[in-house]
Amino acid sequence: MNRRQFFRSLLGLAALPVVARVEARPPHLVLQHSPLAGFQFHRGEALWPRLAVGSPLGLVREPRNPHDPRAVAVTFQGEKLGYVPRVDNAAVAQLLDRGERLEARVTRLRRSRDPWERVGFEVVLERGE
């Protein structure tokens, strides 16, 4: 008799079936939070009035980018806002190259003279069931 059976018999639960605990897998996994790089060089200012916390963003690989072969552009409604920062883009680029479904959304908007503080976003791996 194992430990579980022993305690069940003490409590009079020996006849009850053992139910396995199954934990639901979350539908998505947040991979990273990052500031938006290059906001001041792209359409950030023009798109600022339309951005809101929670706004969906696109992630577009740019493997032929002359400055960074792992570049991942961040778009809003089809227009380039900036990039995933170089220090944070390796995993995102690799997952996109493998065909994984990644999504991104705005998590922070802040009026600031420092463009790195203007927009924060998260990258999410969508998990199919």
Disulfide bonds with the S-S distance in Angstrom:
none
